[in-house]
Amino acid sequence: MSEEKVDAPAISQPVFPDYRVISLIVGCAIFLEQVDGTVLATALPTMARDFQVSAPAMSVAVTSYLLALAILIPVSGTIADRFGAKRVFNSSIIVFIIGSILCSLTHSLPMMVASRLLQGTGGAMMAPVGRLVILRTVERRHLISSMTWTLMPAILGTLAGPPLGGFIVEYLDWRWIFYINVPIGVLGYWLVRRYIPVVECAVRPSRFDWPGFALCSIGLGCLLFGLELIGENTDLFHSVTLISLGTASLMTYVWYAKRRVDPVIDLTLLRIDSFRLSVISGSLMRITQGAQPFLLPLLFQIGFGFSAVRSGQLILATSLGALLARGFTTRILRWVGYRRAMVYNGVLASLGYAVCAFFQPTWPFWLMFGLLVCCGAFMSFQFAAYNTVAYEAVPTERVSTANSFYTTLQQLMLSIGVCCGALILKFTMALANNAEPSRLNFSAAFLIVTLISLSSTRWHRAFAHDAGHEMSGHRQRSNDH
């Protein structure tokens, strides 16, 4: 009897609202995070003047938020299991709103850092727990479409952020960057209470792993903070020290996790083929994706001498491409299947950024814009495939742990991509004895990060031929013929 009660909360129960409603509500929470991050980047120079500090010093306002993400994302699944995914998701929105209000009231950099840490505490729970809500309430056959609906508001956030930030800085006070989070957050809180169902964890949460949490927090926090410092061209000694400390902590955690039954990040999930292959191939691809937003603005503004406005217009093309890709992702996966789609599209996504190595300032604007739209579309399709097939064979009772593991690696690999882009650029500049990066330096950087993502082809080919067929419907389509 007890086992039947454990299996009762099946994700296909008809009492749940339409998966599109759930997906859009989760997507709106991610939209809130994306807008906040992209708008803040535009306002940092203005904030630096108000706080009477140098512009580079304001980078700590960004890294403090990333630090909170690194510390709390690994335990987001455990917290959701213990207190309920809906309750934690709604609480994270409240914490994010409070953090935003405090950010708008600050008058010094230390106060801003403290407020951003609190804001990051809410942000660390919103995206992972929101995805967990989807994984627990949406049937697997609707999972691809659900992830598509979720990511569309997030992509709109990246599109709206830069022009909105420019408008606020130009015509309003920078504090409005944080004020606009309040009405959006309040609406999100109401929607979650009204439409998100209560789904209890299928198994009783295990005892919290405090030693594992400490090792992961130190390791990921130091590693992400060190990588961020490298990407911002700050003191190399401090960056290497933080990265070394972070690496040592994570290696200690791997040793520790093998000897614990219920670690905070369960490395035994890597024994599941579809999850392991998604983690490895997705990590390699995300290195290239992480390097792109670092390299492209520098190429356009330093290498080509374009204005910030023209550079921003070109960079927005990748977000537009990602938005367009959502319209045909489900149909292509149903038509050709996961394995074949990831193999061929992975090559196209990698080579798309290789094309950036050959950009010239004399090329027509429309040509570069169109190529970057294609880059964004190919990458968006690839990540949509990873984000769904990863959970295909994960047992229901381990979904929250798998989600925390996967989300943590996403954040880590994107930061490593920034680090790789910065290091390659510095290395090629040193070889050429350049004080400023030249077009040739940028070309080398794009080609090298392309090779990194191309190496994922080996792992794409290792997927089973019927991987993801239950979600995409490809098997049923083949049987009908």
N, C-alpha and C positions, 0 to 999 in steps of 0.2 A: 504493500500500500504506500509505503513511504517513497519508494522509487517512482511510483506513478505520479505522486504529488510533485516531485522534483521536475518531472518532464512536462508538467501541465502547461506552463507558460510558453507555448509554442509561438513562434514568430508569425505564424500564418493565421492567427485568430481573427475572425471577421469583425470583432468589436473595435479594432484599430481603425483610425481614419485613413483616408487615401494616402498612399505613400508620398504623393507629390506635396501634400500639405505638410507632412512631417519634414520632408526634405527641404522645402523652401524656408520653413521656420529655422531649421538648423543652419541653412545657408545664410539667412539674415544675420545670425550671430557671427558667422565668419565674415560677412560683409562689414560688420561693425569693426572687427579687428583690422581688416585690410584697409579700410578707409582711414582709421586712426594711424596706422603705421605709415602709409604713403603720404598723408597730409602732414604728419609731424616732420618728415624728412625735408619738406619744402620750407618749413618755418624755423628750422634750427638756427640759421644765421641771425634772424630777427630776435629769437629768444636769447642768443648769446649776447647781443647788444644790451638787452634789458637786464640780464643777469651780470653784466660787466665781466664776462669771461671770453676767452678766444673761441672761435667757431669749432676747432677740433675738440675742445674740452667738452662740448655739448654731445659728443658721441656717447658719453656715459649715460645720457638719457635713453639712448637706444639699447645699449648693452645691458643696462640694469633690467630692462624688460625681458631681454633674451635670457638673462640669468635666472629670472623667476620661471620662465618657460622650461629651462633646462633642469631645474631642481624639481618641479612639480609634475611635468608631463609623465615621467615614468610611473608615478603613483596615482595617476588620474583614474585608471581602471579599478585599482584597489579601493579608492575612496568612493567611486560610483557603486561598486558592489556592496560596500558596507552601509552606505547611507541612501542608496537609490539613485539611479541615473537621472531621473527627472528632477529630484530635489537638488542634486549637485549641479545640474545644468542651470537651473533657475538661480541658485545661489551664486554661481560664477558670474552671471549677468549682473546681479546686484553688486558684487565686489568690484566688477569692472566699472560700473557706473560711479560708485563711491570713489574709486581710484581716479577716474576722469575728473570728478568735481574737485578733488584735492589738487590734481595737476593744474587745473585752471586757477586755483587760489594761491599758488606758490609764488614766491618773490626771490628765491635763491636756488642755485643749482643743487645743493644738498637736499632741500625740500622736494625738488622735482624728482631726484633719484629715488627718494623714499616713496613718493606717490606713484612713480612708475613701477616700483617693485610690487606695490599693492595692486596696481592695475594689471600687471603681468600675472599675479596670482589668479585673478579671474580669467585672464586670457588663456592661461595654461590649461584650464578645465573646459573652456567653451568648445574649442574645436575637437579635442579627443573625445569628450563625453558626448558631444553632439553626434559625432560619427558612431559612437557606441549605441546611442539611441536608435539610429538608423539600422545598424546591424542586428539589433534585437527586435525590431518591430516590422521590418520590411522583409517580405519573402525573397528568397534568393533569386527567383526568376525576375524580380523587379529591381535587383540591386544595382545593375548598370544604370538604368534610367534614374534611379534614386540618387546615385552619386552625381549624375549629370545635373539634375535639378538642384542639388546642394551646391555645386561648384559655380553655377551661373551667377548667383548674387555675389559670391566671392570674387569672381572675375570682374563683375561690374564695379566692385569696390576698388580694385586696382586701376580700372579705367577712370573712375570718378575722382580718385584721390589727388593726383597731381594738379589738374585744373582747379579743383576745389581748394587745395592748399594755396595755390597761387592767388586765387580770388580773396581768400581770407587774409593772407599776409598783405595784399595790396590795398584792400578796402576796409578791413575790419581789424580787430585786435587778435593776436595769435591765440589768445585764450579761448576764442570761439572754436578752435580745433577740438577742444575737450568738451565745450558746451554742447556741441551737436551730438555727442555720444549719449547724452541724457535722454532726449525724447525717443531716439532709436532703441536704446536699451529698455526703457519703460514699455514700449510697444512689444519688444521681444519677450519681456517678462510676462506680459499679459497673454501673448500668443502661446507661450509654453504652458502656462497654467490652464489655458482653455483647450488646447488641441493635442498636446503631447501626452500619450498614455503612460500610466504607471506600469513599469515592467520590472518585476523583482528578479534578482539574481537566481539562476537555476540551482546553485549550490551555496552552502553556507560559507561566507568569507573566512579565509584562513587568518591566523594571527599575523599582525603587521610585522614586516621584516625591517626593523629599525637599522641594523647594521648594513644591510643591503641598500637601504634608502640613503644612508650617510655616504657610502662609497659611490653610489651613482650620482648623488647630488654634487659631491666634490669633483668627481671625474668629469661629468658633463658640464658643470658650471665652469670649471677651469679650462676645459677644452674649447667650449664655445666662446668664452671670453677671450682666450688667447687667439683663436682664429679671427675673431672680430677685430682685435687689435692689429693683426697682420694686414687684414683687408683695408684698414684705415691708415696704413703706413705709419704707425706709431713705433715706439721703442721695441726693437727686435728682441732684446735681451729679456724683457718682461714677458713678451709673447711666447718665446721659447720656454721660459720657466713655467708659465701657466700650462702650456700644452704638455710639457713633460710630466708635470704633477697630475694633470688630468688623465693622461695615458696610463701612468702608474696606478692610479686609483681604479680605472676601469679594468686593467689587467688583474688587479687584486680582486675585483668583483667577480670576474669570470672564474677565478679559482674558488672563490667563496660560494658562488651560485651552484657549482657542480656538487657541493657538499650539503646543500640545503634542499629540503623537500618543496618549500613554497617561497622561492625568492621573489623579490619585487619585480624583476624582469626575468621571465622564464625562458632561458636559453634553449630548453628542450623543444620549444616550438619550431626551432630550425630543423628538426627531424621531419617535419611535414613538408613534402616536396614543393607544393605550390607556394607555400609561405616562404620557404627558404629561397627559392628561385626568384620570387618577387622582391625579396629583401636585397639579394645580391645584385640582380640586374637593375632594379630601381635605384639602388645606391649609386651605381656607376653612372646611370643616366642623370641623376640629380646633381652630380658633381658638375657636369656641363651646364645644367640648368641654373645652378647656383652661381657659376662664373659669369653667365650672360649679363645679368643686371649690373655687375661690377664693371665688365669690360666695355659694353656698348656705350654707356654715357661718356667714358673716357675717350673712346675711339672717336666719337662724333665731336666732342668739344675740344679735346687736346690734339688728337690726330688730324681731324679735318678742319678744326676752327669754326664749327657750327655754333650758333647761339644756343642757349639753354632751352629756349622755346622750340627751336627746330629739332634739337636732340630729343626733347620730350615727346614731340609728335611722332618721331620715328620709333621710339621705344614703346609707345602705346600700341604700335602695330602688333606686337607679340601678344598682348592681352586681347586685342580684337580677334586675332587668329584663334586663340584659346576659346573665346566665346563662340565663334563660328563652328569650331570642331564639335561642340556639344550637340549640334543638330544631327550629325551623322554617325556619332560614335557607336550607339546601340545597333544601328542597322548594319554597319560594317562588321562588327563583332558577330552578329547573327549570320551574316553572309559568309565570312571566311573563317571564323573561329578565332579563339584567343591566340593560339600558338603561332599560326601563320601571320596574323595581324601584327603581333609583337615583333616577330623576326624582321619583316619587311618595313614596317613603319619605324622600327627602332633605327634601322639604317638611314631612312629618309630624315628622321628627326636629328640624327647626329650630323649628317652631311649638310643639313640646313644651316647649322651654325658654322660649318666649314666654309660655306659661301661667304660668311661675314669677313673671312680673312682676305677676300679679294675685293671688298668694297673700295671704291675710290670716291673722293669728294666731287668728282666731275660727273658721277653717275646721276641719272634723273632721280628726283625725289620719289616719284611713283614706283620706280623699279625697286629701290631699296625698301620702301614701305611694303610693297607686295611680297617681296622675299621674306621679310620679317613676319608678315601675316602667316605665311606658310610655315615658318619655323614655329610660331606659337601654336598653330593648329596641330602639327605633327607631335610636338611635345605634350600638348594637352591630351591628345588621343592616347598616347603611350601611358601617361600617368593615370588616366581613367581606367585603363586595362589593369595596371598594377594594383590600384586601390580596391579593385573588386576581386580579381582572381586570387589575391593573397589570402582571402578568408574562405575560399571555397571549401577546403577540407578541415578547417579549424572547428573542433567540437564547440557546441553552444556554450558550455560551461567555461571555456577558455577564451572566449571572444574578447572579453575586457582586457585580459592580460596581453593578448595578441595585438589589440588596438593600441595599447600603451607602448608596447615594444616598437610597433611599426611607426607610430607618430614620432617617437623619440628619434628614431633613425632618420626620418624625413628631415627634421630640423637640423640634425647633426650633419647630414651629407650636404645640405644646401650651404651651410656655413663652411664646410670643407671646400666646396666649389669656389666660394669667394677667396679662400686662402690659396687655392691652386692658381686661380687667375692672377692674384697679386704676386705670388712667388715666381710664376713663369714670366710675368712682365718684368719684375725686378731682375731676374736672372738674364734675360735677353738684353735688357738695358745695360747691365754690367758687362756683358760680352762685347756689346757695341760701343761701350764707353759713352753712353748717352745720359745727359742730365734729365731730359724729358723723353717719354716714350715716343718712338716714331711709328709710322704705319707698319713698318716691317716687324717691329716688336709686337704690335697688336696681332698681326697676321700669324706670327709664331704661336702666340697664346691661344688664339682660336683653333688653330690646327691641332695643338697638343691636347686641349680639352675635348676636341672632337674624337681623337683617338681613344681617350678614356671611355667615352660613352659608346663608341663602336665596339669596344671589347665586351660589352654586355650581350652581343649577338650570340656568343657561345652559350650563355645562360638561357637566352630565349629559346634556343634550339633544344635545350635540355628539358623543357616543359613537355608533359605528356600530350599526345596528339588530341586527346579528348579533354584537355584542361579547360575548365570554364564552360563546358557545353550546357550544363544544367542552368547556368545563369544567362547565357547568350541565346539559347535555343537553337544553336547550330546543329546539334545532334539530331533534334527533332526534324529540322528542315532537311537534313541529309536523308533521314529515314523515309521522309515523305516522297523522295525521289527514287 
